[in-house]
Each structure stands twice: as structure tokens, then as C-alpha cells.
Amino acid sequence: MEFWDELNLKFEEKIEETKKSLAYGNASSYDEYRQAVGLIEGIEFAQDLLKYIVKHRIYEEEDWCKLYN
């Protein structure tokens, strides 16, 4: 398993854990609810950024190298 795949898996685990926590009503105040939602949004942003970087920096570089080797 590649580093970014493992990282993405950990992101997914944390998102699901936080969603379950919200679903079970573990946020005792509106501020805690907002913090949990913000955490999910932040992780989803990080996932999107990671996917973009991997796609554009790693796989496109490999494709470029194959053309000139």
C-alpha cells in the first residue's frame, strides 16, 4: 500500500468516527457540533488536496518520464 493510500484510509476512518460521534449525539453543545463539522470539512479538503497532488505531481510525472525514456 502506498503512503498516500494509507493516509487516505486514515482520513476516511477519522471522518467516519466523527460522523458516528455526531450521529450518536456526543456533541454536548453547538460549539462542539461546529468543531466536529469543521473537522470533517478540513479532512475532506485535505483528501481532495492529496488526490490532486498525487494525480498531478506523481502520476503525470511518471507518464512524462515514460514518453522520454
Buried (B, 14 or more C-beta within 10 A) or exposed (E): EEEEEEBBEEBEEEBEEBEEBBEEEEBEEEEEBEEBBEBBEEBEEEBEEBEEEBEEEEEEEEEEEEEEE
